[in-house]
Amino acid sequence: MDKFIILFTSGCYLGYSPIVSGTVGTLGGVVLYLLLNRYVQVPSYAVITVVIFILGIPASTKAEVIYGKKDSGEIIIDEVVGFMVTMLAIPLSWKYLVTGFILFRALDVIKPFPIRRLEAFDGGFGVMADDFIAGIYSNLIMHGIVYFW
C-alpha cells in the first residue's frame, strides 16, 4: 500500500525531481488536463478533480508519515489538483495552458490570503487545501483572461 501512496502522491514520481519538484509536479496536472480535456466533458472533469482532491487528503497524510516530514517535496498531488482546478472550463489552447501554468505556480508560491493559513493545517488537508484554493484564484483570473483575450 505504501508504494501506491508514494506513486499517487508523487505524481508517478514527478515529485522526486531534484529541482523545483512543485513546478515539475505541476506538469503532471498539465498531462492530466490535456488527457481529460480531450475525452471528458467539463462536469466529469470537475468530478474527477474533486475525487483526486478528496483522495489526496488521506494519501498525503500517509505520505507525510512515510517521508517523515510535513508537506515533503515529493508530495506533488496537490500541485496536480491545483493546476486541474486552474484549468477547469478553460478552452484548450497553448496560450491558455502556458498562462494557467505560470499563474498557478505564481499564486502557489506567493500564497495570497488566506492560502498561507490553509497550509498550516495538519496532515493532508493542509497539503491539499492551499493548492486547491490557489487553483480557484487562478481559475477565476483565467476566466477573465479568456473573456478578454
C-alpha positions in Angstrom: 0.0 0.0 0.0 2.9 2.4 0.8 4.1 2.0 -2.8 0.7 3.1 -4.2 0.6 6.1 -1.8 4.0 7.1 -3.0 3.1 6.6 -6.7 -0.1 8.6 -6.3 1.1 11.5 -4.1 4.4 11.9 -6.1 2.5 12.2 -9.4 4.0 9.0 -10.7 7.4 10.0 -9.2 7.5 13.5 -10.7 7.8 14.7 -7.1 11.3 13.1 -7.0 12.7 15.8 -9.3 15.9 17.1 -7.7 15.0 20.6 -8.7 11.7 22.6 -8.4 9.6 19.5 -7.7 6.5 21.6 -7.3 6.9 23.0 -10.8 7.8 19.7 -12.3 4.9 18.1 -10.4 2.5 20.7 -11.9 3.4 19.1 -15.3 1.5 16.1 -14.1 -1.5 18.3 -13.9 -0.8 19.6 -17.4 -0.8 16.0 -18.7 -4.0 15.1 -16.9 -5.7 18.3 -18.1 -4.7 17.5 -21.7 -6.0 13.9 -21.5 -9.2 14.8 -19.7 -9.9 17.8 -21.8 -9.8 15.6 -24.9 -12.0 12.8 -23.6 -14.5 14.1 -21.0 -16.9 17.0 -20.6 -16.5 19.8 -18.0 -18.8 18.2 -15.4 -16.9 14.9 -15.5 -13.6 16.9 -15.4 -14.8 18.7 -12.3 -15.9 15.4 -10.6 -12.5 13.8 -11.3 -10.7 16.8 -10.0 -12.7 16.8 -6.7 -12.2 13.0 -6.3 -8.5 13.4 -6.7 -8.5 16.2 -4.2 -10.5 14.1 -1.7 -8.3 11.0 -2.2 -5.3 13.3 -1.9 -6.1 14.3 1.7 -5.7 10.9 3.4 -3.0 9.9 0.9 -0.9 13.0 1.6 -1.4 12.4 5.4 0.0 8.9 4.9 2.8 10.1 2.7 3.9 12.6 5.3 4.3 9.6 7.7 6.2 7.7 5.0 8.6 10.6 4.2 8.8 11.6 7.9 8.1 15.3 7.3 5.3 17.8 6.8 4.4 18.5 3.2 7.5 16.8 1.8 8.7 18.0 -1.6 8.0 14.6 -3.0 4.3 15.1 -2.4 3.0 16.9 -5.5 -0.6 15.6 -5.9 -1.6 19.0 -4.5 0.1 20.7 -7.5 -1.6 18.4 -9.9 -5.0 19.1 -8.4 -4.3 22.9 -8.1 -3.5 23.0 -11.8 -6.6 21.0 -12.7 -8.7 23.5 -10.8 -6.9 26.3 -12.6 -7.9 24.9 -16.0 -11.5 23.9 -15.1 -13.7 25.0 -18.0 -10.8 26.8 -19.8 -10.7 26.1 -23.5 -7.8 24.0 -24.8 -5.2 26.4 -26.2 -1.4 26.6 -25.8 -1.7 30.3 -24.8 -4.2 29.4 -22.0 -2.2 26.4 -21.0 1.0 28.3 -20.5 -0.7 31.3 -18.9 -2.6 29.0 -16.5 0.7 27.1 -15.6 2.6 30.4 -14.9 -0.4 31.9 -13.0 -1.0 28.8 -10.8 2.7 28.5 -10.0 3.0 32.2 -9.1 -0.1 32.1 -6.8 1.1 28.8 -5.3 4.5 30.3 -4.4 3.2 33.8 -3.3 0.2 32.3 -1.4 -2.1 35.3 -1.1 -4.6 35.4 1.8 -5.9 33.0 3.1 -3.8 30.4 1.2 -0.9 30.6 3.6 -3.2 30.0 6.6 -4.6 26.8 5.0 -1.0 25.4 4.6 -0.7 25.5 8.4 -3.4 22.8 8.9 -2.0 19.4 9.9 -1.9 16.4 7.6 -3.1 16.0 4.1 -5.8 18.8 4.4 -3.0 21.3 4.9 -1.1 19.9 2.0 -4.0 19.8 -0.4 -6.2 22.9 0.6 -3.7 25.7 -0.2 -3.1 24.5 -3.7 -6.8 23.9 -4.2 -7.6 27.5 -3.3 -4.6 28.8 -5.3 -6.3 26.9 -8.2 -9.6 28.6 -7.6 -8.0 32.0 -7.6 -6.1 31.1 -10.7 -9.3 29.8 -12.4 -11.2 33.0 -11.7 -8.3 35.0 -13.2 -8.1 32.6 -16.2 -11.8 33.1 -16.9 -11.2 36.8 -17.0 -8.2 36.3 -19.4 -10.3 34.0 -21.7 -13.1 36.6 -21.8 -10.8 39.5 -22.7 -8.1 37.7 -24.7 
